[in-house]
Amino acid sequence: MRQVFGMAHILVVEDEYNIQLLLHRILREMGHEVKVASNGVEALAVLKHNPPDIVLTDLKMPRMTGLELISIIRRDFPNMPIIAVSAHSDSAQLALKVHKVHQLRKPFLKQDLAKVLNTAIHSAQTN
């Protein structure tokens, strides 16, 4: 995992603009480099040209679901840490079981995001 001074390059995949802005702001405040994609198709383009250290993706999105995106990421980048963000526990549980991703439940607090992000970073460093 490429990290400079503890910073990670994080790709946020979220179709809700307000949540995109919130995640972008919080992650930047934490010192991370952040790119944002509005859907899975945009995310795949970013992954192809500039793979991040971590992907943080919503599960319920138009054009391509988060589960579909996670399947492709697991195929092409099997060790990349993924954080699935969802208000729907069934989808998140499926992602956890099938694809071994970290989970962040909506609504979330800044501390929740920091905790799951630290877990994801730590797991990537030990792989």
C-alpha positions in Angstrom: 0.0 0.0 0.0 1.4 3.3 -1.1 1.3 5.8 1.8 3.2 9.0 2.4 3.5 10.2 6.0 0.4 8.1 7.0 -1.8 9.5 4.3 -3.8 7.2 2.0 -5.1 7.7 -1.4 -8.9 7.0 -1.1 -11.5 6.6 -3.8 -15.0 7.5 -2.6 -17.8 6.1 -4.7 -21.1 7.7 -3.8 -24.1 8.8 -5.9 -25.5 11.2 -3.3 -23.8 14.6 -3.7 -24.1 15.7 -0.1 -22.6 12.5 1.2 -19.8 12.8 -1.4 -19.0 16.3 -0.1 -19.2 15.2 3.5 -16.8 12.2 3.0 -14.4 14.2 0.9 -14.2 17.0 3.6 -13.8 14.6 6.5 -11.2 12.4 4.8 -9.2 15.5 3.7 -9.3 16.8 7.2 -7.9 13.5 8.3 -5.0 14.1 5.9 -5.9 11.7 3.1 -5.8 12.3 -0.6 -9.4 11.8 -1.9 -10.9 11.2 -5.4 -14.6 11.0 -5.9 -16.7 9.0 -8.3 -20.5 9.3 -8.6 -21.0 5.7 -9.7 -19.3 2.4 -10.3 -18.5 3.1 -14.0 -16.7 6.3 -13.0 -14.9 4.4 -10.3 -13.6 1.8 -12.7 -12.1 4.5 -14.9 -10.3 5.9 -11.9 -9.1 2.5 -10.8 -7.8 1.8 -14.3 -5.7 4.9 -14.5 -4.7 5.7 -10.8 -5.5 2.8 -8.4 -6.1 4.1 -4.9 -5.0 2.6 -1.6 -8.6 2.1 -0.4 -12.0 2.2 -2.0 -14.9 3.5 0.1 -18.1 2.7 -1.8 -21.8 3.0 -1.4 -23.7 -0.2 -2.1 -26.9 1.2 -3.5 -26.1 3.2 -6.7 -27.5 3.6 -10.2 -25.8 2.1 -13.3 -23.7 -0.4 -11.3 -24.4 -1.5 -7.7 -21.7 -1.3 -5.1 -21.7 -5.1 -4.9 -21.0 -5.3 -8.7 -18.2 -2.8 -8.3 -16.7 -4.7 -5.3 -16.7 -7.9 -7.4 -14.7 -6.3 -10.2 -12.3 -4.7 -7.7 -11.8 -8.1 -6.0 -11.1 -9.7 -9.3 -8.6 -7.0 -10.5 -7.2 -5.8 -7.2 -7.6 -8.8 -4.8 -5.8 -7.2 -1.9 -7.2 -3.7 -2.1 -9.1 -2.7 1.1 -12.7 -1.9 0.5 -15.1 -0.1 2.8 -18.8 -0.7 2.0 -21.1 2.1 3.1 -24.8 1.3 3.4 -27.9 2.0 5.4 -29.1 -1.4 4.5 -27.6 -4.1 6.7 -28.5 -7.0 4.4 -26.4 -5.6 1.5 -23.5 -4.8 3.8 -23.6 -8.3 5.4 -23.5 -9.9 1.9 -20.5 -7.8 0.9 -18.8 -8.7 4.2 -19.3 -12.4 3.8 -18.7 -12.8 0.0 -16.0 -10.1 -0.6 -14.3 -9.6 2.8 -14.9 -5.9 3.0 -15.1 -3.5 5.9 -18.5 -2.0 6.8 -19.6 1.5 7.6 -23.3 1.9 8.4 -25.3 5.0 7.4 -25.8 7.3 9.3 -22.3 7.4 10.6 -20.2 9.6 12.9 -16.8 11.0 12.0 -15.4 8.7 14.7 -17.0 5.6 13.0 -15.4 6.6 9.7 -12.0 7.1 11.4 -12.2 3.7 13.1 -13.2 1.7 10.0 -10.6 3.5 7.9 -7.8 2.8 10.5 -8.9 -0.9 10.5 -8.8 -1.0 6.6 -5.4 0.7 6.5 -4.0 -1.7 9.2 -5.3 -4.7 7.3 -3.7 -3.6 4.1 -0.4 -3.1 5.8 -0.4 -6.7 7.2 -1.3 -8.3 3.8 
